[in-house]
Amino acid sequence: MRSKTIQVFHFAALSLLLLSAGCNGGGKVTETSGNPLWEGWYADPEGVVMNGECWIYPTTSARYRQQRWLDAFSSRDLVHWTKHERVLIADSISWFRQALWAPAMVKRGDTYYLYFAANDVHEGEVGGIGVATAKNPAGPFSDALGKPLINDIVGGAQPIDQFVFRDDDGEYYMYYGGWGHCNVVRMGEDLSSIRPFPDGTMFREITPENYVEGPFMLKRNGTYYFMWSEGGWTGPSYHVAYAMADNPFGPFRRVGTILESDPDVATGAGHHSVIKARGKDEYYIIYHRRPLGETDGNHRVTCIDRLVFEKDGTIRPVKITFEGVAKTRLK
Ligand code: FUB
């Protein structure tokens, strides 16, 4: 089944357009994305720039049994977004029971690899991290293996919340883990298997202090920035912290918090990803948060704001906004 593309109406952007009219002093209206980026409950957003577009793959934030598909969203400028419905559906995953979570995306050549977690797996059950492939970022994605890529619980890490990072030497590493433990594995040539590290081990635990879930890795000016979510995702205390290292395996010593609730804007800001603007040292953090007054754990919306590096290489705590970001060109 081909996924259907529909234009997303920008209710937040439009209202902010009116609010911000004339704010640049030249009488010209500054158009921003608005936050949330679109209507609907969506969490754990993986933002990735491909072919000059930003694609966001979020979790459908609903009860576990209702989490049976993934939608995606694309934009050329971070302001106008197109929704691509059901790029991956549970019916195409033979081992699926419930809880399709936290996608991660890699494009290599003309193939798109969509990593997902399914089943909220526990010891002795079938589930964990799977991989689906397609020739189009909007799918339809097909389960590549017919079984999980990582099913076992290694070192206490629930196999969920995977993020795949490509290092400058061409190696791909997958960081993953819930239940307060994070592992890194080395991806095989086919990006659908894992292979041993040079020392023969398959899994390395890299859990930093306070880590809960949602790992993300970014390399900038030779420094590895490892980021993760802390607290409980159903509550207001959920937030993001980071560490810096000179290699992809750490040790990752916690530097500080970079994303958290703002009592005037939203609560439970976490489970994020980061993208970079074209040709500039400008970064954007894509994350979910809970609107003020909402208490349902699944009432999470996807947002974007600027992520700024200080001159000394540390990360400035993010100011979460209702405005979101202005138009930008992407790489
Ligand atoms: O949406 C399901 C789960 O919520 C994710 O896997 C967690 O990281 C949390 O954000």
Boltz pocket constraint, residues with backbone or C-beta under 6 A from the ligand:
constraints:
  - pocket:
      binder: B
      contacts: [[A, 43], [A, 44], [A, 59], [A, 61], [A, 101], [A, 102], [A, 160], [A, 161], [A, 213], [A, 214], [A, 233], [A, 271]]
      max_distance: 6.0
